[in-house]
């Protein structure tokens, strides 16, 4: 699960960078920043899921 979330987060970050590079207006730059930020949050969620899985395995 954490790997899937991590891959999707990386794709979202790359998409944000691509949109920023191809931005033609301020609206596109805002979209790119939002995509990048949400990708970073999703990546952090993947890390949290992985750590919770490790913790759950230690407890059992």
CNS distance restraints for C-alpha pairs under 8 A (distance, minus, plus):
assign (resid   1 and name CA) (resid   5 and name CA) 6.35 0.50 0.50
assign (resid   1 and name CA) (resid  46 and name CA) 7.78 0.50 0.50
assign (resid   1 and name CA) (resid  49 and name CA) 7.67 0.50 0.50
assign (resid   2 and name CA) (resid   6 and name CA) 6.02 0.50 0.50
assign (resid   2 and name CA) (resid  46 and name CA) 4.58 0.50 0.50
assign (resid   2 and name CA) (resid  47 and name CA) 6.78 0.50 0.50
assign (resid   2 and name CA) (resid  49 and name CA) 5.72 0.50 0.50
assign (resid   2 and name CA) (resid  50 and name CA) 5.50 0.50 0.50
assign (resid   3 and name CA) (resid   7 and name CA) 6.11 0.50 0.50
assign (resid   3 and name CA) (resid  46 and name CA) 7.02 0.50 0.50
assign (resid   4 and name CA) (resid   8 and name CA) 6.20 0.50 0.50
assign (resid   5 and name CA) (resid   9 and name CA) 6.01 0.50 0.50
assign (resid   5 and name CA) (resid  42 and name CA) 6.72 0.50 0.50
assign (resid   5 and name CA) (resid  43 and name CA) 6.77 0.50 0.50
assign (resid   5 and name CA) (resid  45 and name CA) 7.58 0.50 0.50
assign (resid   5 and name CA) (resid  46 and name CA) 5.33 0.50 0.50
assign (resid   6 and name CA) (resid  10 and name CA) 6.15 0.50 0.50
assign (resid   6 and name CA) (resid  42 and name CA) 7.16 0.50 0.50
assign (resid   6 and name CA) (resid  43 and name CA) 5.22 0.50 0.50
assign (resid   6 and name CA) (resid  46 and name CA) 5.45 0.50 0.50
assign (resid   6 and name CA) (resid  47 and name CA) 7.84 0.50 0.50
assign (resid   7 and name CA) (resid  11 and name CA) 6.26 0.50 0.50
assign (resid   8 and name CA) (resid  12 and name CA) 6.19 0.50 0.50
assign (resid   8 and name CA) (resid  39 and name CA) 7.90 0.50 0.50
assign (resid   8 and name CA) (resid  42 and name CA) 7.93 0.50 0.50
assign (resid   9 and name CA) (resid  13 and name CA) 6.17 0.50 0.50
assign (resid   9 and name CA) (resid  38 and name CA) 7.90 0.50 0.50
assign (resid   9 and name CA) (resid  39 and name CA) 4.55 0.50 0.50
assign (resid   9 and name CA) (resid  40 and name CA) 6.73 0.50 0.50
assign (resid   9 and name CA) (resid  41 and name CA) 7.97 0.50 0.50
assign (resid   9 and name CA) (resid  42 and name CA) 5.29 0.50 0.50
assign (resid   9 and name CA) (resid  43 and name CA) 5.15 0.50 0.50
assign (resid  10 and name CA) (resid  14 and name CA) 6.13 0.50 0.50
assign (resid  10 and name CA) (resid  39 and name CA) 6.60 0.50 0.50
assign (resid  10 and name CA) (resid  43 and name CA) 7.22 0.50 0.50
assign (resid  11 and name CA) (resid  15 and name CA) 6.00 0.50 0.50
assign (resid  11 and name CA) (resid  39 and name CA) 7.79 0.50 0.50
assign (resid  12 and name CA) (resid  16 and name CA) 6.14 0.50 0.50
assign (resid  12 and name CA) (resid  35 and name CA) 6.22 0.50 0.50
assign (resid  12 and name CA) (resid  36 and name CA) 6.61 0.50 0.50
assign (resid  12 and name CA) (resid  38 and name CA) 7.63 0.50 0.50
assign (resid  12 and name CA) (resid  39 and name CA) 5.10 0.50 0.50
assign (resid  13 and name CA) (resid  17 and name CA) 6.33 0.50 0.50
assign (resid  13 and name CA) (resid  35 and name CA) 6.49 0.50 0.50
assign (resid  13 and name CA) (resid  36 and name CA) 4.67 0.50 0.50
assign (resid  13 and name CA) (resid  37 and name CA) 7.70 0.50 0.50
assign (resid  13 and name CA) (resid  38 and name CA) 7.90 0.50 0.50
assign (resid  13 and name CA) (resid  39 and name CA) 4.97 0.50 0.50
assign (resid  13 and name CA) (resid  40 and name CA) 6.99 0.50 0.50
assign (resid  14 and name CA) (resid  18 and name CA) 6.13 0.50 0.50
assign (resid  14 and name CA) (resid  36 and name CA) 7.68 0.50 0.50
assign (resid  15 and name CA) (resid  19 and name CA) 6.10 0.50 0.50
assign (resid  15 and name CA) (resid  32 and name CA) 7.71 0.50 0.50
assign (resid  15 and name CA) (resid  35 and name CA) 7.23 0.50 0.50
assign (resid  15 and name CA) (resid  36 and name CA) 7.69 0.50 0.50
assign (resid  16 and name CA) (resid  20 and name CA) 6.15 0.50 0.50
assign (resid  16 and name CA) (resid  31 and name CA) 7.50 0.50 0.50
assign (resid  16 and name CA) (resid  32 and name CA) 4.34 0.50 0.50
assign (resid  16 and name CA) (resid  33 and name CA) 6.58 0.50 0.50
assign (resid  16 and name CA) (resid  34 and name CA) 7.60 0.50 0.50
assign (resid  16 and name CA) (resid  35 and name CA) 4.90 0.50 0.50
assign (resid  16 and name CA) (resid  36 and name CA) 4.87 0.50 0.50
assign (resid  17 and name CA) (resid  21 and name CA) 6.19 0.50 0.50
assign (resid  17 and name CA) (resid  32 and name CA) 6.47 0.50 0.50
assign (resid  17 and name CA) (resid  36 and name CA) 7.00 0.50 0.50
assign (resid  18 and name CA) (resid  22 and name CA) 6.24 0.50 0.50
assign (resid  18 and name CA) (resid  32 and name CA) 7.85 0.50 0.50
assign (resid  19 and name CA) (resid  23 and name CA) 5.72 0.50 0.50
assign (resid  19 and name CA) (resid  28 and name CA) 6.79 0.50 0.50
assign (resid  19 and name CA) (resid  29 and name CA) 7.36 0.50 0.50
assign (resid  19 and name CA) (resid  31 and name CA) 7.66 0.50 0.50
assign (resid  19 and name CA) (resid  32 and name CA) 5.42 0.50 0.50
assign (resid  20 and name CA) (resid  28 and name CA) 6.80 0.50 0.50
assign (resid  20 and name CA) (resid  29 and name CA) 5.45 0.50 0.50
assign (resid  20 and name CA) (resid  32 and name CA) 5.16 0.50 0.50
assign (resid  20 and name CA) (resid  33 and name CA) 7.64 0.50 0.50
assign (resid  23 and name CA) (resid  28 and name CA) 5.12 0.50 0.50
assign (resid  23 and name CA) (resid  29 and name CA) 5.88 0.50 0.50
assign (resid  24 and name CA) (resid  28 and name CA) 6.56 0.50 0.50
assign (resid  25 and name CA) (resid  29 and name CA) 6.64 0.50 0.50
assign (resid  26 and name CA) (resid  30 and name CA) 6.21 0.50 0.50
assign (resid  27 and name CA) (resid  31 and name CA) 6.22 0.50 0.50
assign (resid  28 and name CA) (resid  32 and name CA) 6.11 0.50 0.50
assign (resid  29 and name CA) (resid  33 and name CA) 6.18 0.50 0.50
assign (resid  30 and name CA) (resid  34 and name CA) 6.15 0.50 0.50
assign (resid  31 and name CA) (resid  35 and name CA) 6.08 0.50 0.50
assign (resid  32 and name CA) (resid  36 and name CA) 6.05 0.50 0.50
assign (resid  33 and name CA) (resid  37 and name CA) 6.06 0.50 0.50
assign (resid  34 and name CA) (resid  38 and name CA) 6.06 0.50 0.50
assign (resid  35 and name CA) (resid  39 and name CA) 6.07 0.50 0.50
assign (resid  36 and name CA) (resid  40 and name CA) 6.31 0.50 0.50
assign (resid  37 and name CA) (resid  41 and name CA) 6.31 0.50 0.50
assign (resid  38 and name CA) (resid  42 and name CA) 6.08 0.50 0.50
assign (resid  39 and name CA) (resid  43 and name CA) 6.08 0.50 0.50
assign (resid  40 and name CA) (resid  44 and name CA) 6.24 0.50 0.50
assign (resid  41 and name CA) (resid  45 and name CA) 6.22 0.50 0.50
assign (resid  42 and name CA) (resid  46 and name CA) 6.33 0.50 0.50
assign (resid  43 and name CA) (resid  47 and name CA) 6.47 0.50 0.50
assign (resid  44 and name CA) (resid  48 and name CA) 6.26 0.50 0.50
assign (resid  45 and name CA) (resid  49 and name CA) 6.17 0.50 0.50
assign (resid  46 and name CA) (resid  50 and name CA) 6.21 0.50 0.50
assign (resid  47 and name CA) (resid  51 and name CA) 6.22 0.50 0.50
assign (resid  48 and name CA) (resid  52 and name CA) 6.11 0.50 0.50
assign (resid  49 and name CA) (resid  53 and name CA) 6.19 0.50 0.50
assign (resid  50 and name CA) (resid  54 and name CA) 6.35 0.50 0.50
assign (resid  51 and name CA) (resid  55 and name CA) 6.14 0.50 0.50
assign (resid  52 and name CA) (resid  56 and name CA) 6.04 0.50 0.50
assign (resid  53 and name CA) (resid  57 and name CA) 6.27 0.50 0.50
assign (resid  54 and name CA) (resid  58 and name CA) 6.34 0.50 0.50
assign (resid  55 and name CA) (resid  59 and name CA) 6.35 0.50 0.50
assign (resid  56 and name CA) (resid  60 and name CA) 6.48 0.50 0.50
